[in-house]
Amino acid sequence: MKIPKEVKVYCPKCHTHTVHTVSIYKKGKERRSAAGARHHEQDRKGYGGQKFPELIRSAKTTKKVSLKLKCKQCSKTIQKPGIRLRKAEIVET
């Protein structure tokens, strides 16, 4: 799906419709020292192996893509809920 580089949507900070720049949300690097990562590491350790079954193949053919919209006036960033797409492409209009 082709997504325009700029869209005019409602900005909650400006309280009006303004031009926003669109980008695709990308997950950051996970911290190994985070509490959840430490607990999962502890569960996997020792005899008994993996606590939950390891995913060998994925059933879904698409990924959910979330869009980040940044207001050009106030620089507030809002995130749209994910939509299922095979391929998301940002194009200039």
Secondary structure, 3 states (H helix, E strand, C coil): CEEECEEEEEECCCCEEEEEEEEECCCCCCCCCCHHHHHHHHHHCCCCCCCCCCCCCCCCCCEEEEEEEEECCCCCEEEEEEEEECCCEEECC
